[in-house]
Amino acid sequence: MAVQSQLYPENLGLLPWPMCALQDWMPPIPAPPQPVFRFSLQQPSQNTLPFHLQQNARNLASTSSPSSSSLSMCDNFLSMTLSQALDAQLEVQRQELDCILHFQARKLITFTQSSLFFWWGKTQNEGLKSVLREQRRRQLGTLLKTMEWKALYLMKRKEEDLARATKKTMELEACLKKAEMESEWWERLAKANEAMVMDLSNTMEQVKDELIRVSNNNTAEDTESHCCGSCDQRDDQQGEKKSKRVACKRCRSRSSCVLFLPCRHLCSCISCEAFLDSCPVCKSVKEASMNVLFFTGNASSIQR
């Protein structure tokens, strides 16, 4: 026997929100509301009875006589029919309630699983982020320490190079100053030697002229042998003076042939020059000496 029942929308007890994907849920996630089920038990009316029961009731009402026994039978039949319809409707509603509860349970389980998965993913992401941040911080710290050590090492190397370069520059400057001083000294020595050479040249010219004049006088004395005795005596005195002037100032026996420097006095022979530390004429310290060789001609030579 088919039983017709009405299904009210408020009896479904569905949740007021649809199921969403995991990425559509953002914290905090509210707890799902408790499902509310409302069922209305209505008295079965004539419109809610099955069609064949209603037809049987009409047939019995039309064919029966208005007696008390027929009325009691009709009431019993209607009561039995109503109890069967009510039992059928209750069974249908119970089945619908079981379906709704099963569906809601599945939705609740899915929602709980989604929430747990979301919170687990969020916790894992936070933990992973914290681990990555800590690892990045350590890497940056290690990199900074390495760069600082390298910078200090390079700065130390540069300072050492700068100190060596400064020391080398100072040494070069000292060498340059020394070279400049030596250059100035050699320049002064060259000028002094040049002046000494000029003085020696002048002295040699004077000595040479004197020797030429003495040689000429000796020649003239030999050719004038007819002179008187007074003239001879005078000439002898002049010869003695000249020989004394040309003789060595130490031994007085040999002729002077050594020129003392820097006083430029011709006052010693070769034998006595080794024993003299100063000039016998001016008593100045002897720094150097030169041997002068005289010839009978108009030429002369100098040996050191």
PAZAPA-4460 file (N, C-alpha, C; in steps of 0.05 Angstrom, whole numbers, plus 32768, in hexadecimal, padded with zeros to 4 digits):
% residues 304
    n_x    n_y    n_z   ca_x   ca_y   ca_z    c_x    c_y    c_z   seq   type   mol
   8011   7FE8   8000   8000   8000   8000   8012   8019   8000     1      M     A
   800C   8029   7FEC   801C   8042   7FEA   8013   8056   7FFD     2      A     A
   8025   8064   8009   801E   8079   801D   8029   8093   8012     3      V     A
   8017   80A7   8011   801F   80C2   8007   8026   80D3   8020     4      Q     A
   803C   80E0   801E   8045   80F1   8034   804F   810B   8029     5      S     A
   804D   811F   803A   8057   813A   8033   8072   813E   803F     6      Q     A
   8084   814A   8031   809F   8150   803A   80A3   816E   803B     7      L     A
   80A5   8177   8053   80A7   8194   8058   80C5   819C   8056     8      Y     A
   80CA   81B4   804A   80E7   81BC   8047   80F4   81C0   8062     9      P     A
   80E6   81C9   8076   80F3   81CF   8090   80FA   81B5   809E    10      E     A
   80EF   819E   8096   80F5   8184   80A3   8110   8179   809A    11      N     A
   811C   8185   8085   8135   817A   807B   814C   817F   808E    12      L     A
   814C   8196   809B   8161   819D   80AF   817C   81A0   80A3    13      G     A
   817E   81AB   808A   8198   81AF   807D   81A7   81C6   8089    14      L     A
   81C0   81C6   8086   81D0   81DC   8090   81CC   81F5   807F    15      L     A
   81CD   820C   808B   81C7   8225   807C   81DE   822D   806A    16      P     A
   81F5   821E   8069   820B   8226   8057   8213   820E   8047    17      W     A
   821D   8212   802E   8226   81FC   801D   8243   81F4   8025    18      P     A
   824A   81DC   801D   8266   81D3   8022   8278   81E2   800E    19      M     A
   828E   81EC   8019   82A1   81FB   8009   82BB   81EC   8008    20      C     A
   82CB   81F5   7FF6   82E6   81E9   7FF3   82F7   81F1   800A    21      A     A
   830F   81E4   800C   8321   81E9   8023   832B   8205   8022    22      L     A
   8331   820F   800A   833D   822A   8009   8329   8240   800E    23      Q     A
   830E   8239   800E   82FA   824E   8013   82F6   8253   8031    24      D     A
   8302   8242   8042   82FE   8245   805F   8316   8253   806A    25      W     A
   8311   8267   8079   8326   8277   8085   8322   8277   80A3    26      M     A
   8338   8278   80B3   8335   8277   80D0   832A   8291   80DA    27      P     A
   831C   8293   80F0   8313   827B   8100   82FB   826E   80F4    28      P     A
   82FA   8253   80F6   82E4   8244   80EA   82CF   8240   8100    29      I     A
   82B7   824A   80FB   82A2   8246   8110   8298   822A   8111    30      P     A
   828F   8223   8129   8284   8207   812C   826A   8205   811D    31      A     A
   8266   81EE   8111   824D   81EB   8101   8235   81EB   8114    32      P     A
   8220   81F8   810D   8208   81F9   811E   81FA   81DD   811F    33      P     A
   81ED   81D8   8135   81DF   81BF   8138   81C6   81BF   8125    34      Q     A
   81C3   81A9   8117   81AB   81A8   8105   8191   81A7   8115    35      P     A
   817F   81B5   810C   8164   81B7   8119   8150   81A9   8107    36      V     A
   8143   8196   8112   812F   8187   8103   8114   818E   810F    37      F     A
   8102   8195   80FE   80E7   819A   8106   80D3   818A   80F6    38      R     A
   80C4   817A   8104   80B0   8169   80F7   8095   8171   8103    39      F     A
   8082   8173   80F2   8067   817A   80FB   8055   8161   80F6    40      S     A
   804A   8158   810C   8038   8142   810A   801C   814C   8107    41      L     A
   8011   8149   80F0   7FF6   8154   80EA   7FE2   813D   80EB    42      Q     A
   7FCC   8144   80F3   7FB7   8131   80F2   7FB0   812A   80D6    43      Q     A
   7FAF   8112   80CF   7FA8   810B   80B4   7F8B   8113   80AE    44      P     A
   7F89   8122   809A   7F6E   812A   8091   7F65   8119   807A    45      S     A
   7F4F   811F   8070   7F44   810F   805A   7F54   8112   8041    46      Q     A
   7F61   812A   803E   7F71   812F   8026   7F8C   8120   8028    47      N     A
   7F95   811A   8041   7FAF   810D   8043   7FAD   80EF   8042    48      T     A
   7F94   80E2   8043   7F90   80C5   8042   7F93   80BC   8025    49      L     A
   7F9B   80A3   8023   7F9D   8098   8008   7F82   8098   7FFA    50      P     A
   7F84   8098   7FDF   7F6C   809B   7FCF   7F5A   8082   7FD2    51      F     A
   7F65   806A   7FD3   7F54   8052   7FD5   7F47   8050   7FF0    52      H     A
   7F56   805B   8006   7F49   805A   8020   7F31   806E   8021    53      L     A
   7F36   8085   8015   7F20   8098   8014   7F08   808D   8005    54      Q     A
   7F0D   807F   7FEF   7EF7   8074   7FDF   7EE8   805E   7FEE    55      Q     A
   7EF8   804E   7FFD   7EEB   8039   800D   7ED9   8045   8023    56      N     A
   7EE3   805B   802F   7ED4   8068   8044   7EBA   8073   8039    57      A     A
   7EBB   807F   8021   7EA3   808A   8016   7E8E   8074   800F    58      R     A
   7E99   805E   8004   7E87   8048   7FFD   7E79   803D   8016    59      N     A
   7E88   803A   802B   7E7C   8030   8044   7E68   8043   804F    60      L     A
   7E6D   805D   804D   7E5B   8071   8058   7E41   8072   8048    61      A     A
   7E43   806D   802D   7E2C   806F   801C   7E1A   8056   801D    62      S     A
   7E26   803F   8021   7E17   8026   8020   7E0D   801E   803B    63      T     A
   7E19   8026   8050   7E11   801E   806B   7DF9   802D   8074    64      S     A
   7DEA   8020   8085   7DD2   802D   8090   7DDA   803D   80A8    65      S     A
   7DCC   8050   80AF   7DD2   8061   80C6   7DCB   8053   80E0    66      P     A
   7DDA   803E   80E5   7DD6   8030   80FE   7DEF   8033   810F    67      S     A
   7DEC   802E   8128   7E03   8031   813B   7E19   801D   8136    68      S     A
   7E11   8005   812E   7E26   7FF0   8128   7E36   7FF7   8110    69      S     A
   7E29   8002   80FB   7E38   800A   80E3   7E4A   8022   80E9    70      S     A
   7E40   8033   80FA   7E50   804B   8102   7E69   8042   8111    71      L     A
   7E66   802F   8123   7E7D   8026   8132   7E91   8017   8121    72      S     A
   7E87   8008   810E   7E99   7FFB   80FB   7EA9   800F   80EA    73      M     A
   7E9A   8023   80E1   7EA7   8038   80D1   7EBC   8046   80E1    74      C     A
   7EB6   804C   80FB   7ECA   8059   810C   7EE3   8048   8110    75      D     A
   7EDE   802E   8114   7EF4   801B   8117   7F06   801A   80FE    76      N     A
   7EF8   8019   80E8   7F07   8018   80CF   7F17   8031   80CA    77      F     A
   7F0A   8048   80D0   7F19   8061   80CD   7F30   8063   80E0    78      L     A
   7F2D   8059   80F8   7F43   805A   810C   7F5A   8049   8103    79      S     A
   7F53   8031   80F9   7F68   801F   80EF   7F76   802B   80D7    80      M     A
   7F66   8037   80C5   7F72   8043   80AD   7F84   805A   80B5    81      T     A
   7F7A   806B   80C8   7F8B   8082   80D1   7FA5   8078   80DF    82      L     A
   7FA3   8063   80EF   7FBA   8059   80FC   7FCF   804E   80E8    83      S     A
   7FC5   8040   80D4   7FD7   8036   80BF   7FE4   804D   80B0    84      Q     A
   7FD4   8061   80A9   7FE0   8078   809A   7FF4   8087   80AB    85      A     A
   7FED   808A   80C5   8000   8098   80D7   801A   8088   80DA    86      L     A
   8017   806D   80DD   802F   805D   80DF   8040   805F   80C6    87      D     A
   8033   805F   80AF   8042   8061   8095   8050   807C   8093    88      A     A
   8041   8091   809B   804E   80AC   8099   8065   80AE   80AD    89      Q     A
   8062   80A3   80C5   8078   80A3   80D8   8090   8094   80CE    90      L     A
   808B   807D   80C1   80A1   806D   80B6   80B0   807C   80A1    91      E     A
   80A0   808A   8090   80AD   809A   807A   80BE   80B1   8086    92      V     A
   80B2   80BE   809A   80C1   80D4   80A6   80DA   80CA   80B4    93      Q     A
   80D8   80B2   80C1   80F0   80A6   80CE   8105   80A0   80BA    94      R     A
   80FE   8095   80A3   8111   8090   808E   811E   80AA   8083    95      Q     A
   810D   80BE   8080   8117   80D8   8077   812A   80E4   808B    96      E     A
   8123   80E1   80A5   8134   80EB   80BB   814F   80DD   80BB    97      L     A
   814E   80C2   80B7   8167   80B2   80B6   8179   80BC   809F    98      D     A
   816C   80C0   8088   817C   80CA   8071   8188   80E5   8076    99      C     A
   8178   80F7   8082   8182   8112   8088   8199   8111   809C   100      I     A
   8195   8100   80B1   81AA   80FE   80C5   81C4   80F3   80B9   101      L     A
   81C0   80DE   80A8   81D8   80D2   809B   81E6   80E7   8089   102      H     A
   81D6   80F6   807B   81E2   810B   8069   81F0   8121   807A   103      F     A
   81E2   8129   808F   81EF   813E   80A1   8208   8133   80AE   104      Q     A
   8208   811A   80B6   8220   810E   80C2   8237   810D   80AE   105      A     A
   8230   8106   8096   8245   8106   8081   8250   8122   807C   106      R     A
   823E   8136   807C   8247   8151   8078   8258   815A   8090   107      K     A
   824F   8153   80A8   825F   815B   80C0   827A   814E   80C0   108      L     A
   827B   8134   80B8   8295   8126   80B7   82A7   8133   80A2   109      I     A
   829B   813A   808B   82AB   8147   8076   82B5   8162   807F   110      T     A
   82A3   8171   808C   82AB   818B   8097   82C1   8189   80AB   111      F     A
   82BE   8175   80BD   82D3   8171   80D2   82ED   816A   80C5   112      T     A
   82ED   8157   80B2   8305   8150   80A4   8312   8167   8096   113      Q     A
   8301   8177   8089   830C   818F   807B   8318   81A2   808F   114      S     A
   830B   81A7   80A6   8315   81B9   80BA   8330   81AF   80C5   115      S     A
   8330   8194   80CB   8349   8189   80D6   835F   818B   80C1   116      L     A
   8359   8185   80A8   836D   8186   8093   8377   81A3   8090   117      F     A
   8364   81B6   8092   836C   81D2   808F   837E   81DB   80A6   118      F     A
   8376   81D4   80BF   8387   81DB   80D6   83A1   81CD   80D5   119      W     A
   83A2   81B3   80CD   83BB   81A5   80CA   83CD   81B2   80B6   120      W     A
   83C1   81B9   809E   83D1   81C7   8089   83DC   81E2   8093   121      G     A
   83CA   81F0   80A1   83D3   820B   80AC   83EA   8207   80C0   122      K     A
   83E7   81F3   80D2   83FC   81EE   80E6   8416   81E6   80D8   123      T     A
   8414   81D5   80C4   842C   81CD   80B5   8438   81E4   80A7   124      Q     A
   8428   81F6   809B   8433   820D   808E   8441   8220   80A1   125      N     A
   8434   8224   80B8   8441   8236   80CC   845B   822A   80D6   126      E     A
   845B   8210   80DB   8474   8203   80E3   848A   8205   80CE   127      G     A
   8481   8200   80B5   8494   8201   809F   849F   821E   809B   128      L     A
   848D   8231   809E   8496   824D   809C   84A9   8254   80B2   129      K     A
   84A4   824C   80CB   84B6   8251   80E1   84D1   8244   80DD   130      S     A
   84D0   822B   80D3   84EA   821D   80CD   84F9   822B   80B8   131      V     A
   84EC   8234   80A3   84F9   8242   808D   8504   825D   8097   132      L     A
   84F4   826B   80A8   84FE   8284   80B2   8517   8280   80C3   133      R     A
   8517   826B   80D4   852E   8266   80E5   8547   825E   80D4   134      E     A
   8541   824D   80C0   8557   8245   80AE   8563   825D   809F   135      Q     A
   8551   826F   8095   855A   8287   8087   856A   8299   809A   136      R     A
   8560   829C   80B3   856F   82AC   80C7   858B   82A1   80CC   137      R     A
   858C   8287   80CF   85A7   827B   80D4   85B9   827E   80BC   138      R     A
   85AE   827B   80A4   85BE   827E   808C   85C8   829B   8089   139      Q     A
   85B6   82AE   808F   85BE   82CA   808E   85D3   82D0   80A3   140      L     A
   85D0   82C5   80BB   85E5   82CA   80D0   8600   82BE   80C7   141      G     A
   85FF   82A6   80BD   8618   829A   80B3   8625   82AA   809D   142      T     A
   8614   82B3   808A   861E   82C3   8074   862A   82DD   807D   143      L     A
   861C   82EA   8090   8626   8304   809B   8641   8300   80AA   144      L     A
   8643   82EA   80B9   865D   82E5   80C7   8673   82DF   80B3   145      K     A
   866D   82D0   809E   8681   82CB   808A   868A   82E4   807B   146      T     A
   8676   82F5   8074   867D   830E   8066   868D   8320   8079   147      M     A
   8685   8321   8093   8694   8332   80A6   86B1   8328   80A9   148      E     A
   86B5   830E   80AA   86D0   8303   80AC   86E0   8309   8094   149      W     A
   86D4   8306   807C   86E2   830C   8063   86E9   832A   8062   150      K     A
   86D6   833B   806A   86DB   8358   8069   86F3   835F   807C   151      A     A
   86F3   8353   8094   8709   8359   80A7   8723   834E   809C   152      L     A
   8723   8337   808F   873B   832C   8084   8746   833D   806D   153      Y     A
   8733   8346   805B   873C   8358   8045   8746   8373   804F   154      L     A
   8738   837E   8064   8741   8397   806F   875D   8394   807B   155      M     A
   8762   837D   8089   877C   8379   8095   8791   8376   807F   156      K     A
   878B   8368   8069   879E   8365   8053   87A3   8380   8047   157      R     A
   878F   8390   8043   8793   83AB   8037   87A4   83BD   8049   158      K     A
   879F   83BB   8063   87AF   83CB   8076   87CD   83C2   8075   159      E     A
   87D1   83A8   8073   87ED   839E   8071   87FA   83A8   8057   160      E     A
   87EB   83A6   8041   87F5   83AF   8027   87FB   83CD   8028   161      D     A
   87E9   83DC   8035   87ED   83F9   8038   8806   83FF   8048   162      L     A
   8809   83F0   805E   8821   83F4   806F   883B   83EE   8060   163      A     A
   883A   83D8   8050   8852   83D1   8040   8857   83E6   802B   164      R     A
   8841   83F0   801E   8845   8404   800A   8850   841E   8016   165      A     A
   8845   8425   802E   884F   843E   803B   886D   843B   8043   166      T     A
   8874   8423   804D   8890   841F   8054   88A2   8420   803B   167      K     A
   8899   8413   8026   88A8   8414   800D   88AA   8431   8002   168      K     A
   8895   8440   8005   8896   845C   7FFB   88AA   846C   800C   169      T     A
   88AA   8468   8026   88BD   8476   8037   88D9   846E   8030   170      M     A
   88DE   8454   802B   88F9   844B   8023   8901   8458   8009   171      E     A
   88EE   8459   7FF6   88F5   8465   7FDC   88FA   8483   7FDF   172      L     A
   88EB   8490   7FF0   88F0   84AD   7FF5   890B   84B1   8002   173      E     A
   8912   849F   8015   892C   84A1   8021   8942   849D   800D   174      A     A
   893F   8488   7FFC   8952   8483   7FE7   8954   849B   7FD3   175      C     A
   893D   84A7   7FCD   893D   84BE   7FBB   894C   84D6   7FC8   176      L     A
   8946   84DA   7FE2   8954   84F0   7FEF   8972   84EB   7FF0   177      K     A
   8979   84D2   7FF6   8996   84CA   7FF7   89A2   84CE   7FDB   178      K     A
   8994   84C6   7FC6   899F   84C9   7FAB   89A1   84E7   7FA4   179      A     A
   898E   84F7   7FAD   8990   8514   7FA8   89A7   8520   7FB6   180      E     A
   89AB   8517   7FD0   89C2   8521   7FDF   89DD   8519   7FD2   181      M     A
   89DE   84FF   7FC9   89F6   84F6   7FBC   89FB   8505   7FA2   182      E     A
   89E5   850A   7F94   89E7   8519   7F7B   89F2   8535   7F80   183      S     A
   89E6   8542   7F95   89F0   855D   7F9C   8A0E   855C   7FA4   184      E     A
   8A15   8547   7FB4   8A31   8544   7FBD   8A43   8540   7FA5   185      W     A
   8A3B   852E   7F93   8A4C   852A   7F7B   8A4D   8543   7F6A   186      W     A
   8A37   8552   7F69   8A38   856B   7F5A   8A4B   857F   7F66   187      E     A
   8A49   8582   7F81   8A5C   8594   7F8E   8A79   858A   7F8B   188      R     A
   8A7D   856F   7F8D   8A98   8565   7F89   8AA2   856A   7F6D   189      L     A
   8A90   8567   7F59   8A98   856C   7F3D   8A9F   8589   7F3A   190      A     A
   8A8F   859B   7F46   8A96   85B7   7F44   8AB0   85BD   7F52   191      K     A
   8AB4   85B1   7F6A   8ACE   85B5   7F78   8AE5   85AA   7F68   192      A     A
   8AE1   8593   7F5C   8AF7   8587   7F4C   8AFC   8598   7F33   193      N     A
   8AE6   85A3   7F28   8AEA   85B4   7F10   8AFA   85CE   7F18   194      E     A
   8AF2   85D9   7F2F   8B01   85F1   7F38   8B1E   85EA   7F3E   195      A     A
   8B22   85D2   7F4A   8B3E   85C9   7F50   8B4E   85C5   7F37   196      M     A
   8B41   85B9   7F23   8B4F   85B5   7F09   8B56   85D0   7EFD   197      V     A
   8B44   85E3   7EFE   8B4A   85FD   7EF4   8B62   860A   7F03   198      M     A
   8B62   8607   7F1D   8B78   8612   7F2D   8B92   8604   7F27   199      D     A
   8B90   85EA   7F25   8BA8   85DB   7F1E   8BB2   85E2   7F02   200      L     A
   8BA0   85E6   7EF0   8BA9   85EE   7ED5   8BB7   8609   7ED6   201      S     A
   8BAC   861C   7EE5   8BB9   8636   7EE8   8BD4   8633   7EF6   202      N     A
   8BD5   8623   7F0B   8BEF   861F   7F19   8C03   8612   7F06   203      T     A
   8BFA   85FE   7EF7   8C0D   85F2   7EE4   8C17   8605   7ECF   204      M     A
   8C06   8617   7EC6   8C0E   862B   7EB3   8C23   863E   7EBF   205      E     A
   8C1E   8645   7ED8   8C31   8656   7EE6   8C4C   8649   7EEA   206      Q     A
   8C4B   862F   7EF2   8C64   8620   7EF6   8C73   861D   7EDC   207      V     A
   8C64   8617   7EC7   8C70   8613   7EAD   8C7D   862D   7EA3   208      K     A
   8C70   8643   7EA7   8C7B   865D   7E9F   8C95   8663   7EAF   209      D     A
   8C93   865C   7EC9   8CAB   8661   7EDA   8CC3   8650   7ED1   210      E     A
   8CBD   8636   7ECA   8CD2   8624   7EC1   8CDE   862E   7EA6   211      L     A
   8CCC   8637   7E95   8CD6   8642   7E7B   8CE8   865A   7E80   212      I     A
   8CE0   866B   7E92   8CEF   8683   7E98   8D0A   867B   7EA5   213      R     A
   8D0A   8667   7EB7   8D24   865E   7EC3   8D36   8652   7EAE   214      V     A
   8D2A   8642   7E9C   8D3A   8636   7E87   8D46   864C   7E75   215      S     A
   8D37   8660   7E6E   8D41   8675   7E5D   8D58   8685   7E6C   216      N     A
   8D54   8689   7E86   8D69   8697   7E95   8D83   8687   7E95   217      N     A
   8D81   866C   7E98   8D99   865C   7E98   8DA7   865D   7E7E   218      N     A
   8D98   865E   7E68   8DA4   865F   7E4D   8DB2   867A   7E4A   219      T     A
   8DA5   868E   7E53   8DB1   86A9   7E50   8DCB   86AB   7E61   220      A     A
   8DCC   869F   7E78   8DE4   869F   7E89   8DFB   8690   7E7C   221      E     A
   8DF5   867B   7E6E   8E0A   866C   7E60   8E16   867C   7E49   222      D     A
   8E06   868B   7E3B   8E10   869A   7E24   8E1E   86B3   7E2C   223      T     A
   8E1A   86BE   7E44   8E26   86D7   7E4D   8E3C   86D1   7E62   224      E     A
   8E50   86C2   7E5B   8E65   86BB   7E6D   8E7A   86D1   7E70   225      S     A
   8E78   86E8   7E61   8E8B   86FD   7E62   8E83   8712   7E76   226      H     A
   8E70   870D   7E85   8E67   8721   7E98   8E7C   8724   7EAF   227      C     A
   8E78   8739   7EBE   8E8A   873F   7ED4   8E84   872E   7EEC   228      C     A
   8E96   872F   7F00   8E93   871E   7F18   8E7B   8727   7F28   229      G     A
   8E75   8740   7F28   8E5D   8749   7F38   8E43   873E   7F2C   230      S     A
   8E44   873D   7F12   8E2B   8732   7F06   8E29   8714   7F0C   231      C     A
   8E40   8706   7F0C   8E3F   86EA   7F12   8E36   86E5   7F2E   232      D     A
   8E40   86F6   7F40   8E37   86F2   7F5C   8E19   86F7   7F60   233      Q     A
   8E10   870B   7F51   8DF3   8711   7F53   8DE3   86FA   7F47   234      R     A
   8DEC   86EF   7F32   8DDE   86D9   7F25   8DDE   86C1   7F36   235      D     A
   8DF5   86BC   7F44   8DF6   86A5   7F56   8DE2   86A7   7F6D   236      D     A
   8DDF   86C0   7F78   8DCC   86C4   7F8D   8DAF   86BF   7F83   237      Q     A
   8DAA   86C9   7F6A   8D8F   86C4   7F60   8D8A   86A7   7F5B   238      Q     A
   8D9F   8698   7F52   8D9C   867B   7F4D   8D97   866C   7F67   239      G     A
   8DA6   8675   7F7C   8DA2   8668   7F96   8D85   866C   7FA0   240      E     A
   8D7C   8685   7F9D   8D60   868B   7FA5   8D4C   867A   7F95   241      K     A
   8D50   8677   7F7B   8D3E   8667   7F6B   8D3F   864A   7F73   242      K     A
   8D58   8641   7F78   8D5B   8624   7F7F   8D4E   861F   7F9B   243      S     A
   8D52   8633   7FAD   8D45   862F   7FC7   8D27   8630   7FC4   244      K     A
   8D1C   8640   7FB2   8CFF   8641   7FAE   8CF4   8628   7FA2   245      R     A
   8D04   861B   7F90   8CFA   8603   7F83   8D01   85EA   7F93   246      V     A
   8D14   85EB   7FA6   8D1D   85D4   7FB5   8D07   85CA   7FC8   247      A     A
   8D0A   85B1   7FD0   8CF7   85A4   7FE3   8CF9   85B2   7FFE   248      C     A
   8CE2   85B8   800A   8CE1   85C6   8023   8CE7   85B5   803B   249      K     A
   8CEB   859A   8036   8CF1   8588   804C   8D0F   8580   804C   250      R     A
   8D18   8576   8035   8D34   856E   8034   8D47   8583   802A   251      C     A
   8D3D   8597   801C   8D4C   85AE   8012   8D62   85A5   7FFE   252      R     A
   8D60   858D   7FF4   8D75   8584   7FE2   8D6A   857D   7FC6   253      S     A
   8D53   8572   7FC5   8D47   856B   7FAC   8D32   8580   7FA3   254      R     A
   8D2C   8581   7F8A   8D19   8594   7F7F   8CFC   858B   7F85   255      S     A
   8CEC   859F   7F88   8CCF   859A   7F8E   8CC1   8592   7F75   256      S     A
   8CB3   857B   7F76   8CA4   8571   7F5F   8C89   8566   7F67   257      C     A
   8C81   856B   7F80   8C67   8562   7F8A   8C56   857A   7F91   258      V     A
   8C3D   857A   7F87   8C2B   8590   7F8C   8C16   8587   7FA1   259      L     A
   8C15   8596   7FB7   8C02   858F   7FCD   8BE7   859C   7FC7   260      F     A
   8BD1   858C   7FCE   8BB6   8595   7FCB   8BA8   8595   7FE6   261      L     A
   8B97   85A8   7FED   8B8C   85BD   7FDA   8B9B   85D7   7FDA   262      P     A
   8BB2   85D9   7FE8   8BBF   85F3   7FE9   8BCF   85F9   7FD0   263      C     A
   8BD5   85E4   7FBF   8BE3   85E7   7FA5   8BFF   85F4   7FA8   264      R     A
   8C0D   85EB   7FBC   8C29   85F3   7FBF   8C3B   85DD   7FB5   265      H     A
   8C4F   85E5   7FA3   8C63   85D3   7F99   8C7B   85D4   7FAC   266      L     A
   8C7D   85C2   7FBF   8C8F   85C6   7FD5   8C9C   85AC   7FE0   267      C     A
   8C9B   8596   7FD1   8CA6   857D   7FDB   8CAF   856C   7FC4   268      S     A
   8CC3   855C   7FCA   8CCC   8548   7FB6   8CBC   852E   7FBA   269      C     A
   8CC2   851B   7FA8   8CB3   8502   7FA9   8CBA   84F2   7FC2   270      I     A
   8CD3   84F3   7FCA   8CDB   84E3   7FE1   8CCF   84EE   7FFB   271      S     A
   8CCE   8508   7FFE   8CC4   8514   8017   8CA5   8515   8018   272      C     A
   8C98   8513   8001   8C7A   8517   8001   8C6C   8501   8011   273      E     A
   8C78   84E9   8012   8C6B   84D3   8021   8C6C   84D8   803F   274      A     A
   8C7F   84E8   8049   8C81   84ED   8065   8C73   8506   806F   275      F     A
   8C67   8515   805C   8C5A   852E   8063   8C3C   852B   8063   276      L     A
   8C2F   8533   8079   8C12   8533   807B   8C06   854F   8077   277      D     A
   8C16   8563   8077   8C0D   857E   8073   8C21   858D   8061   278      S     A
   8C18   85A3   8057   8C29   85B3   8045   8C3F   85C1   8056   279      C     A
   8C59   85BF   804E   8C6E   85CB   805D   8C6E   85EA   805C   280      P     A
   8C5F   85F5   8048   8C5F   8612   8045   8C49   861E   8056   281      V     A
   8C30   8615   8052   8C19   8621   8060   8C0E   8610   8077   282      C     A
   8C1A   85F9   807B   8C12   85E7   8091   8BF5   85DD   808F   283      K     A
   8BE8   85DE   8078   8BCD   85D4   8074   8BCE   85B6   8070   284      S     A
   8BB8   85A8   8077   8BB7   858B   8075   8BB7   8583   8058   285      V     A
   8BC8   856F   8052   8BCA   8565   8037   8BB3   8552   8032   286      K     A
   8BA3   8558   801E   8B8D   8546   8015   8B95   8535   7FFD   287      E     A
   8BA5   853F   7FEC   8BAF   8531   7FD4   8BC9   853E   7FCB   288      A     A
   8BD6   8530   7FB9   8BEF   853B   7FAE   8BF2   8533   7F91   289      S     A
   8C02   8541   7F82   8C06   853C   7F65   8C23   853F   7F5F   290      M     A
   8C2D   852C   7F4F   8C49   852C   7F47   8C4C   853C   7F2D   291      N     A
   8C5E   8550   7F2C   8C62   8560   7F15   8C7D   855A   7F0A   292      V     A
   8C7E   8552   7EF0   8C97   854B   7EE3   8C9E   8561   7ECF   293      L     A
   8CB5   856C   7ED2   8CBF   8582   7EC2   8CD2   8578   7EAD   294      F     A
   8CD0   8584   7E95   8CE2   857D   7E7F   8CF1   8597   7E78   295      F     A
   8D06   8593   7E69   8D16   85AA   7E61   8D09   85BA   7E4B   296      T     A
   8CF6   85AE   7E3D   8CE8   85BC   7E28   8CD2   85CD   7E33   297      G     A
   8CBF   85D4   7E21   8CA8   85E6   7E28   8C90   85D6   7E31   298      N     A
   8C93   85BB   7E36   8C7B   85AA   7E3C   8C7F   85A0   7E58   299      A     A
   8C68   8598   7E64   8C67   858C   7E7F   8C51   8577   7E81   300      S     A
   8C53   8564   7E93   8C3F   854F   7E97   8C3A   854C   7EB4   301      S     A
   8C22   8543   7EBB   8C19   8540   7ED7   8C12   8523   7EDC   302      I     A
   8C1A   8517   7EF2   8C13   84FC   7EFA   8C08   84FD   7F17   303      Q     A
   8BF3   84EE   7F1C   8BE8   84ED   7F37   8BF7   84D7   7F46   304      R     A
***
